[in-house]
Amino acid sequence: MRREKILVIDDSATIRRLVDSYLSPEGYQVILAATAEDGLRLVQEVEPDLILLDHQLPGTTGSDVCRRLLELPNVRQVPIVVSSTLRKRAYVEYADLSMVVDMLPKPYTAELLKTTIVNALDTGALVVNSQQNGTAVPEVLEKLGEPELSGSFRHFRLREILDFLCNAGKSGVLEVEGQYRRSYFTLDGGRINGVTATGVDSAALAERLPPALQSLAPVLKMTVAGRRSSELDGMLELVDRKVLDPRLLRNLLRHQAALLTLDCFTQELTQFRFLCEQESGSIPARLPLESSLLALLIDAALMCDPEQIPPQDPAALYVRRAVRGQNLDRSGLSAAHMKLLSLLTEPRSLPELLRQTALSNDELNRVLYGLALADVVETQAHVRQVVIYESNATAAQQLKDALEAKCHGYVVRVFKDRLALQLVLKRAHPDVLVFGFDTEESIKLCHELCAAEREALHHTQLVAAVPTDGQPNPRERWLAKLRMNVQAMMGRPYRAEQLLQVLERLPNPVGTPAPAAPESRPAPAPWPSSATDHLRSIEADGQLCAVET
């Protein structure tokens, strides 16, 4: 690969060493001249691609050097960048010199020097030819390609755009524009391979890195904007040669992507553009993240300051949202977070989620915040979950039909076979379990379920539905048979109205709001006439029979 040659003509030894130390690591061949005479001699020997010329030289000026260069046919087309502390007073002298393509005011930073040199090399020949021949030049060298997809965020959200592109397996770069910055999501086959941004304070971003990555803050300054540099290329070269561990750099890039993604989801956005197959840059190509949006948002939530995490409602339930077209990719999620996501297929309370996961309260709150940002979970008011086991198929169907029309403030599910009941108790943790007892086999089944799902049923209230067979002392007789804590007992068979009356009298679990009874529902009545007199006497004043636990 050809190295572009830069001839530096400057009488300051400090400036010459400074320019050499800035440009040589970038891959340029830097030739130094301390006087105008040395420069005029070297320019014919090395035929440079660009000249960086000091305005004030011993015994002459940069403008005089330019006029002498115009007399040399083989170098009069070489673009020149003039540097001076005099600024406007010096620049006016070069107005009629066609090979001068740019000005570099002293003092300058390394970044300004590099940017000026790159631009002059890219456009210098075009500008010199234009100034010498009077031809027009275009406003830009490389026009931006027309996006395959573009629009505003007035009617769309960023998640919806990313879901669409990822579900379609698209590759390219999604540019997201905000008020003060632009962010770029590099996609490959529907996965996010990298996130960069311009207009971002890299120092402020570095402060949000976890302690283990704080030492890589200088690297973040190079990677956050996605621009290439010789230092970054050199580091990637060491990674390719297995000299550096790629895991540490990939970890930094993942945290960078997470923080930039969080900023996009918490700030106002204006427009977006997606260009298919646009070049992704060296970092996403060589160290791709291959991550899902969900994983990045959870990573970001875990790094947030505590005051950024909204408080969770201990009385609310959390459940997965069913959004049509939502991207279901979970790449990059940890096993613990995958377990949490699977639990949320059913409405769960915070205490319940804490019991069933190995997450701390703080981590759980943060992960739920990340899931909410991704529109994966939503909160619901606590609706008491009631599971009914009724082995009589006819009675079970009648209960199901009646409860669908009459039930208010509850989610009630009726099961008539053992296998279906076992499966639902493995997934759902009901607030109330209404169990129909009629034989020793049903008592054995209840014992087995309570033993197998002890954790799941820890806070479940048990309502025993027992036959009213006219035998004396049914309460004591059935309690002796059941040998378990029963919160309520009712006669069997029963109607939906009687069950709702019993449910209303059950004490509410801690943190669970009582369901609001509609005004149209009649006041609780005694047991139906089918119940025997001795069963009615067991009740408390014709109501339910509560048992001390």
C-alpha positions in Angstrom: 0.0 0.0 0.0 1.4 3.4 -1.0 2.3 5.8 1.8 1.3 9.4 1.0 4.2 11.8 1.4 3.9 15.0 3.4 6.6 17.7 3.0 6.8 19.9 6.1 8.6 23.3 5.5 8.9 25.0 8.9 11.8 26.7 10.7 10.5 25.6 14.2 12.1 22.4 15.3 9.3 22.0 17.8 6.7 22.2 15.1 8.6 19.8 12.8 8.9 17.2 15.6 5.2 17.7 16.6 3.9 17.2 13.0 6.1 14.2 12.6 4.9 12.6 15.8 1.2 13.3 14.8 1.3 12.2 11.2 3.8 9.3 11.0 1.7 7.1 13.3 -1.2 7.7 10.9 0.8 6.0 8.1 2.1 9.1 6.3 5.7 9.4 5.1 6.8 12.8 6.6 9.7 14.7 5.1 11.0 17.6 7.1 12.7 20.9 5.9 13.9 23.7 8.1 14.4 26.4 5.4 12.8 27.5 2.2 15.9 26.4 0.2 15.8 22.9 1.7 12.1 22.6 0.9 12.5 23.7 -2.7 15.2 21.1 -3.2 13.3 18.3 -1.5 10.1 19.0 -3.3 11.7 18.0 -6.6 13.4 15.0 -5.2 10.6 13.4 -3.3 7.6 14.7 -5.3 5.3 15.0 -2.2 1.5 14.5 -2.3 1.0 17.5 0.0 3.1 20.4 1.4 2.6 21.8 4.9 4.1 25.3 4.6 4.9 27.8 7.4 4.1 31.4 6.5 7.1 33.0 8.3 10.5 31.5 7.2 14.0 32.9 7.7 14.6 35.5 5.0 11.4 34.9 3.1 7.7 34.0 3.4 5.5 31.1 2.5 3.9 33.2 -0.3 7.3 33.7 -1.9 7.9 29.9 -1.7 4.6 29.3 -3.4 5.5 31.6 -6.3 8.8 29.9 -6.8 7.0 26.5 -6.8 4.7 27.7 -9.6 7.7 28.0 -11.8 8.5 24.3 -11.5 6.2 22.4 -13.9 6.5 19.0 -12.2 5.4 20.3 -8.7 3.1 23.2 -9.5 0.1 20.9 -9.0 1.0 19.8 -5.5 -1.6 21.1 -3.0 -0.3 23.3 -0.2 -1.7 23.9 3.3 -0.3 27.2 4.8 0.2 27.4 8.6 0.6 30.7 10.5 -0.1 32.4 13.8 -1.0 35.6 11.9 -4.1 34.0 10.6 -6.1 36.5 8.5 -3.2 38.9 8.0 -1.2 36.1 6.5 -3.9 34.4 4.6 -4.8 37.3 2.4 -1.4 37.0 0.7 -2.3 33.6 -0.8 -5.6 34.6 -2.4 -4.2 34.4 -5.9 -2.1 31.3 -5.4 -3.8 28.4 -7.1 -2.0 25.6 -5.3 -3.0 26.8 -1.8 -6.0 24.7 -0.8 -6.4 25.3 2.9 -5.1 27.2 6.0 -4.1 25.8 9.3 -4.0 28.4 12.2 -1.3 28.0 14.8 -1.5 26.7 17.5 -3.5 23.7 16.5 -4.4 20.3 18.0 -3.5 16.9 16.8 -7.1 16.3 15.7 -7.3 19.5 13.7 -3.9 18.8 12.0 -5.0 15.2 11.0 -8.4 16.4 9.8 -6.9 19.2 7.7 -4.3 16.9 6.1 -6.9 14.2 5.3 -9.3 16.8 3.6 -6.5 18.4 1.7 -5.3 15.1 0.3 -8.8 14.1 -0.7 -9.8 17.3 -2.3 -6.4 19.1 -3.1 -6.0 18.0 -6.7 -9.6 18.9 -7.5 -9.2 22.4 -5.9 -5.9 23.1 -7.5 -7.2 22.2 -11.0 -10.3 24.3 -10.4 -8.3 27.4 -9.3 -5.8 27.1 -12.2 -8.4 26.4 -14.9 -11.4 28.2 -13.6 -13.6 25.1 -13.4 -16.4 24.6 -10.9 -16.0 22.1 -8.0 -18.8 20.0 -6.5 -20.0 20.8 -2.9 -19.1 17.3 -1.7 -17.0 14.5 -3.1 -19.1 11.6 -1.9 -22.8 12.2 -1.8 -24.8 10.3 0.8 -26.7 7.4 -0.7 -30.4 7.4 -0.8 -31.8 5.5 2.2 -33.9 2.5 1.6 -36.0 3.4 4.6 -36.4 6.8 6.3 -38.9 8.9 8.2 -39.7 10.8 11.4 -40.4 9.6 14.9 -43.6 11.4 15.1 -45.6 8.2 14.5 -43.0 5.5 15.0 -40.8 4.5 17.9 -37.2 3.4 17.7 -38.1 -0.1 19.0 -40.6 -0.5 16.2 -38.1 0.4 13.6 -35.4 -1.9 15.0 -38.0 -4.7 15.4 -38.9 -4.4 11.7 -35.3 -4.4 10.5 -34.2 -7.3 12.8 -37.2 -9.5 12.0 -36.5 -9.0 8.3 -32.8 -10.0 8.8 -31.5 -6.7 7.3 -27.9 -5.6 7.1 -26.8 -2.0 7.0 -26.7 1.1 9.2 -29.6 2.7 10.9 -28.9 6.4 11.5 -31.0 7.9 14.4 -31.1 11.6 14.7 -31.8 13.5 18.0 -31.7 17.1 18.9 -27.9 17.3 19.5 -26.5 14.0 18.3 -26.7 11.2 15.8 -26.5 7.5 16.7 -25.7 4.7 14.3 -26.9 1.1 14.8 -24.9 -1.4 12.6 -27.0 -4.4 11.8 -26.0 -7.7 10.3 -28.6 -10.3 9.5 -31.0 -8.8 12.0 -28.4 -8.6 14.9 -26.9 -5.4 16.3 -23.2 -5.6 15.7 -22.3 -2.1 17.1 -23.6 1.2 18.2 -21.7 4.5 17.7 -22.6 8.2 18.0 -21.5 11.7 17.1 -22.1 14.7 19.3 -21.5 12.6 22.4 -19.2 13.6 25.3 -17.0 10.5 25.5 -15.6 11.6 28.9 -19.2 11.7 30.4 -19.8 8.3 28.7 -16.7 6.9 30.2 -17.8 7.9 33.7 -20.8 5.6 33.4 -18.6 2.5 32.7 -18.4 -0.1 35.4 -15.2 0.0 37.5 -13.7 -3.0 35.7 -13.7 -1.0 32.4 -12.6 2.4 33.7 -9.1 1.8 32.6 -10.3 1.5 29.0 -11.7 5.1 29.0 -9.0 6.3 26.5 -10.0 3.6 24.1 -13.7 4.6 24.4 -12.7 8.1 23.1 -11.5 6.3 19.9 -14.5 3.9 19.5 -17.5 5.9 20.4 -17.7 7.9 17.2 -16.8 4.9 15.0 -13.9 6.8 13.2 -10.8 5.0 12.1 -7.4 5.9 13.5 -4.0 4.4 13.4 -4.0 3.7 17.1 -7.3 1.8 16.9 -6.2 -0.1 13.8 -3.0 -1.0 15.6 -5.0 -2.3 18.5 -7.2 -4.3 16.3 -4.1 -5.7 14.6 -2.9 -6.9 18.0 -6.3 -8.5 18.7 -6.1 -10.3 15.3 -2.7 -11.6 16.2 -3.9 -12.9 19.6 -1.6 -10.5 21.4 -4.5 -8.7 23.1 -7.5 -10.5 24.6 -10.5 -9.6 22.4 -12.9 -10.3 25.2 -12.0 -7.1 27.1 -12.3 -4.9 24.1 -15.6 -6.6 23.1 -16.9 -6.0 26.6 -16.1 -2.3 26.3 -17.9 -2.1 22.9 -20.9 -3.8 24.4 -21.1 -1.4 27.3 -20.6 1.5 24.8 -23.5 0.1 22.7 -25.7 -0.3 25.8 -25.2 3.2 27.0 -25.7 4.8 23.6 -28.9 2.7 23.1 -30.3 3.8 26.5 -29.7 7.4 25.5 -31.7 6.8 22.3 -34.6 5.3 24.3 -34.7 8.0 27.0 -34.3 11.1 24.8 -36.4 12.8 22.1 -35.6 11.6 18.6 -36.5 13.3 15.3 -35.6 11.3 12.2 -34.2 8.0 11.0 -32.5 6.7 7.9 -31.5 3.2 7.0 -29.0 2.3 4.3 -28.7 -1.3 3.3 -25.3 -2.8 2.9 -23.5 0.4 4.0 -20.0 -0.2 5.1 -20.0 -0.9 8.8 -16.5 0.1 9.7 -13.6 -1.9 11.0 -14.8 -2.4 14.6 -18.2 -4.0 14.0 -16.7 -6.0 11.2 -13.9 -7.4 13.3 -15.5 -7.4 16.8 -19.2 -7.8 16.1 -21.5 -7.8 19.2 -24.2 -10.0 17.6 -26.5 -8.8 20.3 -30.3 -8.2 20.7 -31.9 -4.9 21.5 -33.3 -6.4 24.7 -29.9 -7.5 26.0 -28.4 -4.0 25.4 -31.2 -2.3 27.2 -30.9 -4.6 30.2 -27.1 -4.0 30.2 -27.7 -0.3 30.2 -30.3 -0.5 33.0 -27.7 -2.4 35.1 -25.3 0.5 34.7 -27.8 3.3 35.4 -27.5 5.6 38.4 -30.0 4.5 41.1 -32.0 7.7 40.7 -32.6 6.9 37.0 -34.5 3.6 37.9 -38.2 4.3 38.6 -39.6 2.7 41.8 -41.5 -0.5 41.2 -45.0 -0.9 42.6 -45.0 -3.8 45.1 -48.8 -4.3 44.6 -48.5 -4.5 40.8 -48.2 -7.5 38.6 -45.6 -7.8 35.8 -46.4 -9.8 32.7 -45.0 -10.2 29.1 -46.6 -8.0 26.5 -47.9 -9.6 23.3 -47.0 -7.1 20.6 -47.5 -8.1 17.0 -44.3 -7.9 15.0 -42.1 -7.7 18.1 -38.6 -9.0 17.6 -38.2 -12.2 19.7 -34.4 -12.4 19.6 -32.9 -12.8 23.0 -29.2 -13.0 22.0 -26.9 -11.8 24.8 -29.2 -12.4 27.7 -27.9 -14.1 30.7 -29.4 -17.4 32.0 -30.9 -15.6 35.0 -32.5 -12.9 32.9 -33.9 -15.5 30.5 -35.4 -17.3 33.5 -37.1 -14.0 34.6 -38.4 -13.5 31.1 -39.9 -17.0 31.0 -41.6 -16.4 34.4 -43.3 -13.4 33.1 -45.5 -15.4 30.7 -47.9 -15.3 33.7 -48.6 -12.2 35.8 -46.2 -12.1 38.7 -45.7 -9.9 41.7 -42.3 -8.5 42.8 -42.2 -10.8 45.9 -43.0 -13.7 43.8 -40.3 -12.9 41.2 -37.7 -12.4 44.0 -38.5 -15.8 45.4 -38.2 -17.6 42.1 -35.0 -15.9 40.8 -31.6 -15.5 42.2 -31.7 -11.8 41.6 -31.3 -9.2 44.3 -34.1 -6.6 44.7 -31.9 -3.9 43.0 -31.0 -6.1 40.0 -34.6 -7.2 39.6 -35.8 -3.6 39.5 -33.1 -2.7 37.0 -33.9 -5.6 34.7 -37.6 -4.9 34.8 -36.8 -1.3 33.8 -34.8 -2.5 30.8 -37.6 -4.9 29.8 -40.1 -2.0 30.1 -38.0 0.2 27.9 -38.0 -2.5 25.3 -41.8 -2.8 25.6 -41.4 -6.4 26.6 -43.2 -6.2 29.9 -46.1 -4.2 31.3 -47.7 -3.7 34.7 -51.2 -4.7 35.7 -53.3 -4.0 38.7 -53.3 -7.0 40.9 -56.2 -9.3 39.9 -56.5 -12.2 42.2 -55.8 -15.5 40.4 -58.2 -18.3 41.3 -57.7 -22.0 40.2 -60.6 -24.4 40.6 -60.2 -28.2 40.6 -63.6 -29.9 40.0 -63.4 -33.6 39.0 -67.1 -33.7 38.0 -67.0 -32.7 34.3 -70.5 -31.5 34.2 -70.1 -29.3 37.3 -66.8 -28.0 36.0 -68.3 -26.9 32.7 -71.2 -25.2 34.4 -68.9 -23.4 36.8 -66.7 -22.2 33.9 -69.7 -20.9 31.9 -71.2 -19.1 34.9 -68.0 -17.6 36.1 -67.1 -16.1 32.7 -70.3 -14.1 32.9 -70.3 -13.3 36.7 -66.7 -13.0 37.8 -65.5 -9.5 38.7 -62.0 -8.7 40.0 -60.7 -12.2 39.6 -59.1 -14.3 36.9 -60.7 -17.8 37.4 -59.6 -21.0 35.6 -61.4 -24.3 36.0 -59.7 -27.7 35.6 -61.3 -31.1 35.7 -58.3 -33.4 35.3 -55.2 -33.9 37.3 -52.6 -33.4 34.6 -53.9 -30.0 33.5 -54.0 -28.9 37.1 -50.3 -30.0 37.7 -49.1 -28.2 34.5 -50.8 -24.9 35.4 -49.5 -24.9 39.0 -45.9 -25.3 37.6 -46.4 -22.1 35.6 -48.8 -20.0 37.7 -48.9 -19.3 41.4 -52.6 -18.7 42.2 -53.8 -16.6 45.1 -56.7 -19.0 45.7 -56.9 -22.7 45.0 -60.5 -24.1 45.2 -60.2 -27.9 45.5 -63.2 -30.2 45.2 -62.9 -33.2 47.7 -65.1 -36.3 47.4 -62.8 -39.3 47.8 -59.6 -40.4 49.5 -58.0 -40.2 46.1 -58.8 -36.5 45.8 -57.3 -35.9 49.3 -54.1 -37.8 48.2 -53.9 -35.7 45.1 -54.1 -32.4 47.0 -51.4 -33.6 49.4 -49.1 -34.5 46.5 -49.6 -31.2 44.8 -49.0 -29.2 47.9 -45.8 -31.1 48.5 -44.5 -30.9 44.9 -45.4 -27.2 44.5 -44.6 -26.1 48.0 -42.8 -22.9 46.9 -45.4 -22.1 44.3 -48.3 -22.5 46.7 -46.6 -20.8 49.6 -49.0 -17.8 49.6 -52.0 -19.6 48.1 -55.2 -19.7 50.1 -56.9 -23.1 50.0 -60.7 -23.4 49.8 -62.0 -26.9 50.4 -65.3 -27.8 48.7 -66.6 -30.9 50.5 -69.8 -32.9 50.0 -72.9 -32.1 52.1 -73.9 -35.7 52.7 -76.0 -35.2 55.8 -73.4 -36.8 58.1 -72.8 -35.1 61.5 -69.8 -32.8 62.2 -68.7 -32.4 58.6 -66.2 -29.7 59.5 -64.2 -31.8 62.0 -64.5 -34.9 59.9 -63.1 -33.3 56.8 -60.4 -31.4 58.6 -59.3 -34.6 60.2 -59.1 -36.2 56.8 -57.4 -33.3 55.0 -54.7 -32.6 57.7 -53.7 -29.3 56.1 -54.3 -25.6 56.6 -57.7 -24.6 55.0 -58.7 -20.9 54.8 -62.3 -21.6 53.9 -64.8 -24.5 53.5 -67.9 -24.7 51.4 -70.6 -27.2 50.4 -70.4 -29.2 47.3 -72.0 -29.0 44.8 -72.0 -25.2 44.7 -72.9 -22.4 42.2 -70.8 -19.5 41.0 -72.6 -17.1 43.2 -71.7 -19.0 46.4 -68.0 -19.2 45.3 -67.8 -15.4 44.7 -69.3 -14.9 48.2 -66.6 -17.0 49.7 -63.8 -15.3 47.7 -65.0 -11.9 48.9 -64.6 -13.0 52.6 -61.1 -14.4 52.2 -58.5 -12.1 53.7 -56.3 -10.4 51.2 -52.7 -11.5 50.9 -50.1 -8.9 52.0 -49.8 -6.2 49.4 -52.8 -7.4 47.4 -55.6 -4.9 46.9 -59.1 -6.2 47.5 -61.1 -6.6 44.4 -63.8 -4.0 44.0 -67.3 -5.5 44.3 -69.7 -4.1 41.7 -72.6 -2.2 43.1 -75.0 -4.5 41.2 -73.8 -7.6 43.1 -76.3 -8.6 45.9 -75.2 -8.8 49.5 -73.8 -12.2 50.5 -76.5 -14.7 51.3 -76.5 -17.8 53.5 -75.6 -21.2 52.0 -78.1 -22.4 49.5 -81.1 -24.5 50.6 -79.4 -27.6 49.3 -77.0 -27.4 52.2 -77.9 -29.4 55.3 -78.8 -27.8 58.6 -75.7 -29.1 60.4 -73.4 -27.7 57.7 -75.0 -24.3 58.0 -74.4 -24.4 61.7 -70.7 -24.9 61.2 -70.6 -21.6 59.4 -70.1 -18.3 61.1 -73.6 -16.9 61.1 -74.5 -18.4 57.8 -71.3 -17.3 56.1 -68.2 -19.2 55.3 -66.4 -21.5 57.7 -62.9 -20.0 58.3 -60.2 -22.2 59.9 -57.4 -20.9 62.0 -54.0 -21.5 60.4 
